[in-house]
Amino acid sequence: MNNIIVYCETNGNTVADVSLELITKAHSLANQLKVDVEGILIGSETEGLEKILFAHGASIVHKAEDSRLAFYQTLPHTSIVCAIMKKEKPQIGLFGATTVGRDLAPRVASALKSGLTADCTSLEIGDHYEKKIDTRYENLLYQIRPAFGGNIVATIINPDTRPQLATVREGVMKQEALQTPLKGKVKTWKVDELVEKDDFAVEIIDRQVEEKKVNMKGAQIIVAGGYGIGSKENFELLRQLADVLGGEVGGTRAAVDAGYIDHERQIGQTGVTVRPKLYIACGISGQIQHRAGMMESSMIISINTDPNAPINSIADYVITGDFMEVVPAMIKYYKKNSK
């Protein structure tokens, strides 16, 4: 009762990264609230996956297994998640802001008559005083996300209805296993008792999935370029630096819109969120929309002709100069000194 529940997506025989990020964050929030973390696993072959959730902070894992649930389907998944939440009565429910989460979470919120904040980039616990009704609310979920095109950061609360639901963008939370996995408990649910009669009206015969060609989120070194790079050809210089360092090349939305780099490499609010060990920003002004996707990088180097560029405010090192001069010098140095 009143715990935190995380809907956990699966990729084949493992748990999706975004779900482990949410379990990790939920464990931190739960410690503040002095409650437990529960995970929901729905699928056809989830044997052993509960151990992964226990390792990241879940105390209870709800499992609903059925051969018909091998792939995500809107209706049965909605019925199952709603039934479990109605029974468990969590105070907070979290979903990844993925294709699945963005389909599932609004349906759950509507069925439970609860509020939902989409695409959060941060979650915190705090209090709120409503002056109009002279009421103080304690231990609310602060659901923080960029708004108005990323020009402001909004903190949204849901004081009156439960559960407080939110979807969270992939990569914005840190995924971290506990030093000692919890000795959790598994609750097994009978699918036919949770779903509606017509939930399985659609049968998935086959599914074709194209593997990602680029893993920006997993890159430890990223060389990123903005509109200031000037052309698609100039991005080749950044690729050469990335190759020398063993990293990936990324770009801002402006660079993608200009056709300088592919959309799958876009970093920022409308792209992917990354947290590499080294992020080299070339010709990037650093508006909040882009910073939201890379500001958790361990080290940031900014190369820009404008000493007052916003990106410099979060950079560990700032090189004021033309990337066409700086980057070739870096390539030469790294080639000379790399083992």
N, C-alpha and C positions, 0 to 999 in steps of 0.2 A: 504494500500500500504506500502510495506517494513516493515511490522510488523514481529513478530516471530510466526510461526505456529507449534503446537505440535499435532502429530497424537496420539489420545487417545484410547487405547485399553480398552475393557470392559470385565469383568468377571461376567456373569450373569446380575444382575441388579445393578452392581457397576462399578466404574472405576478402572482399574488396578493400583496397587501401583506405578509401574514405571512411569506411565503417570502423576500421581499427583506429583511425584518427579520432573519430567521434567517441569510441569507447574510452580512449585515453583521456580525452577532454571531459567526458562524463564522469570518469573516476575522480578527476580533480574537483569538479563541481559537487559531486556526491560527498566528498570529504568535508566540504564547507557546510553542506546541508545535513550532514550526518545521516545519510540514507545509502541505499545500495544501487548498483547499476545492473540493469537487466538487458539482455540482448534478445532479439527475435531472429531466428533462422528459419527460412522457408525454402524448401527445395525437395529434391528426390534422393540425393545422396549427400547428406551433411554429416556423416559419421566422422568424428574427430575434430570437427571445426569448432566445437564448443571449447576445446582446450586452448585454441588460439584466442578466443574471447576472454577466457579466464586469465590468460597470461597478460592481457592488456587492461584488466580491471573489472570485468563483469563478474558478478556474484551468482547470477541466475541467468540461464539461457533457455528460452522458450523455443521448442522445435516442433515444426509442423511438416511432416514428410509425406510425400505422395508422388507417384510416378508422373502424375499430370502436372506437377509443379516443377518439372525440370527446368523450365524457362519461365521468366516473369510473365504473368498475365494480370491485367488490371483488376478484374472483378474478384477472382478468388483471393488474391493478395490483400485487397482492400478489406474483404470480409474477415479474413483471418486476423489482420492487424487490429481492426476495430474490435473484434471479439476479445482478443487478448487484452487490449487496453481498457475495455469496459470492465473486464474481470479484475485486472491488476490495479487500475486507477492510479497511474503514474502522475506526478506533478509536472514532469517534463518529458517530451518525446522528441527525438532527434532523427533526422533523415539526411542522407547525402544529397547535395544539390546536383544530382546526376539525372540522366534521362528517366531512370526508374523513379528516383525520389521526387522529381518534379511532377510526375504523373500520379504517384501514390499519395504523397503528403497532403495535397489539397483535398483529395477525396476523403481521407481519414479525418481531416479537420472539419469538413462539411458534415460528415456523418456524426461526429462527436460534438458538433456545435461549439467548436473551440477556435481560438485565434491561431494564425500561422504567419510566421515571418520567413520570407524566402531569401536564399542566397546570402546568409549571414557570413561575415568574415571574422567575427569574434563573439564569444559568449561569456558573460560574467554573472555573478550573483550580487544583488544589491537591494536596497530598500527604496521606497517611493512614498512621498507624502502628497496626497491629493487635497489641495487647499479648498477647492469648491465644496467638498463634502466632509472636510476635516477628518480625513481617514489616512492612516499610515499603513502601508503594506510592507511586509518584511519578506526577505529572501525570495525576491522575484528574479526571474531570468531576464537579464538584460540581453536583448537580441540586437546585435550591432551589425549594421550593413551600410554600404555606400548608397546614397540616394541622389535623385536629380542629376543623373548622368555622372555620378561620382563627385559632384561638386561639394557635397556635404556628407558627413557621416552621421547617420541617424541611429538613435538608441530607442528601440521599441519594446514596450512592456505589455503584458497581458495579465492584468491584476484580477480579473473577475471570473475567468473560466479556466478549467483544467481539462486536459493537460495543456501546458504551454508548449506549442509545437514550433519547430524551426527546421529549415533545411540549411545545410552548411556546405560551402564550396569546398571542393576537393583540394587538398594541399595547404589550406590555411591553418589547420591545426597540426600539431606535432604528433606523430605516431611513435609511441614508446612503450615497450613491454615493461612490466613490473620486474623488480629484482627477484621477487618470489611470487610465482603465479598463485592466484587465489584457488582455494579448494571449493569450486562452485557447485551449483546444483542444476540439474537439467530437468525441465518440465516438458513432458511430451503431450502434445495435443492431437486429438483425433480430427482430421481435416473435415470429414463429412459432418461433424457436429458444429463446425464453425462457418461453413460456406452456405450460400443460398442455392436453391434448386437449379437455377440457370447460370450459375457462375462459370461453369465449364462448358458453356454453349460453343465456345471456340476451341478447336483442337489444333495445337501447333504440330505440324507434321515434320518440318525440318527448319533449320535456321542456319543462315550463312553469315558469318562474322568475319570482317576483314581486320586483320591484325594491325595495330598501330605501327606506322613506319618510324615515328619519332617518339622518344620518351623524354619529353622536356622535364617532366616532374621528377624523374629519377636522375637527371644530370647533376653531377657534382660541380662542374664548371660550365658557365654559360657566358658567351660573348653576345651581347644584344645591341641592336642598332635601332635608331629612330628615324624619323623623317629627315633629320639632318644629314644622314648618310648620302642622300642625294640621288641615288639610282640603284637599280638592281645589280649593275656591274660592280659598283663600289662595295656591295655586300660581300663580294668574293674575297675582299681583303679581310673581313671579319671571319670568314670561313677558314682562311689560311691560319689566322691566329687560333681559332678554336681547334683546328687539326693539330697544331703544335702542342696545345695544352691538353689535348684529349677531351675536349668539351663539345658542347652543342651551340648552335647559333639560334638566337631568338630575335624577336622584334616587337615593336610597339604596334598599336592598332593603326596609327597613321602610316607606318611603314608598310603594313599589310594592305591597307586601303590603296596605297600608291602603287602596289604591285611589286614592291621590292623584295618581299619574302612571303612564303606560303602561310595561310591562315593557321595551320596546325602548329606553327612555331610562335604564334602570338602570345605574349605575356601581358597580364593585366586583368582588370575587372571583367572584360568580355573575352578573355583568353584563358590561359592556364595560370595557376598560382605555383610558383617555384620557391624553393629555399636551398639553393646550392651553397657549397662551401665558398665559391668565388663567383661573383657576378661583375662582369666588366660592361659598363654602359657607355656606348659610343654614340654621340650625337643625339642623346635622349634628353629632352627638357625635364621630364620627370613630373608630369601632372599626376594628381592623386589617383586617376584611373590606372595608370601604369604602376605607380608605387605600391598600390594595394596588392599587386601580384608578385612582388619581388622584395619587399622591404624586410622580410625575415631572413634574407641571405646572410650567411656568416660574415662575409667580407664583400664590400661593394667598392669598386673603383670606377670613378666617373671621368670620362674623357670628353671635354666640351669646350667650345670656344667662348661660351658665356660663363664667366665666373659666378654669376648670380642665378644660374639655372636651379630650379627647385630640387633636382636630383642630388645636387651637391649637399643639401641639408641632411641627407641620410647616408651619404657616402663616407667610407672610412678614409679613402684617399681621393683627392681631386687633382686631375691633370688638366690644366687650362691650356688648350692648344688644339690644333687641327688633327683629327684622327688620321688623316692621310699621311701625316708626318709621324705621329705617335705610334700608331699600330705597326707600321713596318719596322720601327726601331724595337718594339717589343718582340716581334717575330724573330728578328735577327738575334736579339739577346737570348731568348728562350731556346732557339736552335743551338746557339753556341754553348749554353750552360746546362742544357737538359742531358740527362744520362741516357 
